[in-house]
Amino acid sequence: MASEQLKNHLKHNCLGRKNAVKSQELEAALHISGNELRRQVNRLRQKKVPVCSGPEGYFYARNAGEIYTTIRSLKDMMYGLSQAVDGLEGALESFGEEAGGSP
């Protein structure tokens, strides 16, 4: 229900990057939290709904280029997260046998 409402709002009010809306505006319009908004955006994307985002905010894609730009941004985030995981795994080495224990 919430995802469908978000999809319809974006499709009818935020079509294309030039009509992007900031997270806070969507949260207020749909009466949901930031965490719930991100969860719903993720669900819609998994269902192949072209919800895009950028510094301007969230929007419903008008063309393939807007989707490619969002994909590139998401892949950059994945790379950054992978690097963070690698760093933390490396940090575990300094904890030796204490891995998994209390700080």
Sequence and secondary structure as in RCSB ss.txt:
>XXXX:A:sequence
MASEQLKNHLKHNCLGRKNAVKSQELEAALHISGNELRRQVNRLRQKKVPVCSGPEGYFYARNAGEIYTTIRSLK
DMMYGLSQAVDGLEGALESFGEEAGGSP
>XXXX:A:secstr
 HHHHHHHHHHHH BSGGG B HHHHHHHHT  HHHHHHHHHHHHHTT  EEEETTEEEE SSHHHHHHHHHHHH
HHHHHHHHHHHHHHHHHGGGGGGTTS  
